[in-house]
Amino acid sequence: MSPLEILLFIVTLLVMVIGFCGALLPGLPGTPLIAVAALVHRWILGDRGASNGVLLILVLVAAVSAALDFAAAGYGAKRLGASWRGVVGAAIGGLLGLAWPPLGWILGPLLGAIAGEWIGGRPWTEARIAGLGAALGLLAGTAVKVAAAGAMIAVWTGHLLWRAFNAA
């Protein structure tokens, strides 16, 4: 690998780490940022970047993880009887909870979902259960995004290192 390739590898990897953090924190792009970083790396380096197959895998994983994140939040919410107010409340609570890590990251979605249901007119006992479902769904979606982000970084890094050491 040339010095330029090493520098671009490190910069791209740093952007991907930011994407990994984005998969963990609500409201930040996670897996899409990782896929875009790999695409830009390939655009700059051409054939010395990741192969088309690896790039396709990264884009597909980013798309599927986004869909599963959305589905998990909705499924968890609906499974325990939450309305759209509970899901929105969980998302708002998750964003507000960012200010108080790590406890706020867990309690924010839960309390936000409960508040959303309660403000929507549900009795406290129903709001509590529905809020728990929305919060659990959001946490499950986050787990999917984090796993996908880690796998994407590992595939891209492993592929490039394999190509670099086998080309020598």
N, C-alpha and C positions, 0 to 999 in steps of 0.2 A: 504494500500500500504506500502511496506517495504521501508526503506531508499534508497536501491538500485533502486527500481522501481521509486521512486520520482526523484532521480538523473537522471536516464535514461530518464524519462518523460521530465524533464527540458532541458537536453542536446538535445534531439530529437526535442523539440519544438524550441529551438534556431536555430538548423540547418534548420528547416522548415521556420523560419522567414528569414533566409538568402535566402532560396528558394523563398520566397515571394518577397524579394528585387530583386532576379534574374528574376522573372516574369516581374518586372517593368522596369528593365534595359536591354537594348539589349546586346546580347552576353554572358549572364550568364544563366546557367541552372536554371529554375524556378520550374515548376511543376515536372519534372523528379527528381530533388533533393528532393522534398517533398515526392514523392513516395518511393524513395530509403531510405530516413530517416525512414519512417514508416516500410519498409521491414526489415531494419537492427534492428530496435527496436524489432520487432517481432522475428527475428532470435535470438537475445540475450535473450529475456524473454520467448520465447515459447508461451504457451497458455495464459500467463498473458499479452501479447501484444494485439494488435488489432486483431479482428477476420479475418478469410480468406475472408469473404464477404466484409468487409471494405477495406481490402488490394486490393481486386480485383477492387472495385469501384475507389480507388485512382489511380491504374495503368491505368484503362480505361480512367479516367478523364484526366490524364497526357497525354495519347496518343491522345485523341480527342482534347485537347486544343492545342497540338503541330500541329496537322493537321489543325485545324481551324485558328491558327495563320498564318500558311503558306498560306492557302486559302484566308484569309482576305487580306493579303498583295498583293497577286496576283490579287484578284478580284478588289480591289480598284485601283490598277495600270492599269489593263486592261480596267476597266470601263471608265476611263478618258483618255485612249489612251496611257498609258506608255508602253515602251518596257522593255526588261530585263535590259537595261542600267539604266533606271529610278529606278527600284527596287534595283539594286545593289548600285546605288548612294545613295538611301535613307538609305540603311543598313549602308554604310560607313559613311554617314553624321550623322546617329544616334549614331554610335560608337564615332565619333569625338565630337559630341555634349555632350557626357557624361562629358567632362571637364568643361562645363559651365552650371551647373544645375540652375534652371529648364528650363530656356529659351532655352538652347542648346538642351535639350531633344526634344523640339518641332520644333525649327528652323533647327536643324541638319538634320533630315530626309527630310524636305521640301527642303532645299537648296541643299542637296546631290542629291535628285531625279532630281531637275531642272538641276543641273550641269551635271549629268549623261546623261540626254536627250540632253542637249545642246552640250556636247562634242561628242555625237553620231551623231551630224549633224542636229538636228531638229532646226527649227526656234524658236526664243525666245518665241513667243506667244504659240506655241504648247508645247514647253518644260515646260513652266510654268504650263499649265493645266495638262499635263501628270505627272509632278512632284508633283503637288497637290494630284493627285489620288494615287500615290505611297505612299506619306507621310500619307495620310488619311487611306490607307489600313494598313500600319504598325502600326499606332495608334490604329486602330480597333483591330488588332491582339493582341496588347499589352493589351488592355482592356479585351479581352477574357482570356488571360493568367492570368492577375491579379485577375479577378473574379474566375477563376478556382482554382488558388492557395489559395485564401481566403476560398473558399468552402472546398477544400481538408483539410486545417488545421482545419477548424471548425468541419468537420465530424470526423476526427481522434481524436481531442481533446475531443469533445463531447462524442464520443463512449467510450474512455478510462475512462473519468470521470464518465460516467454513470455506466460502469462496476465496477469501484472502489467503488463507493458509494452504489451500490446495492449488492456488495459482502460482505459488512460488516454486 
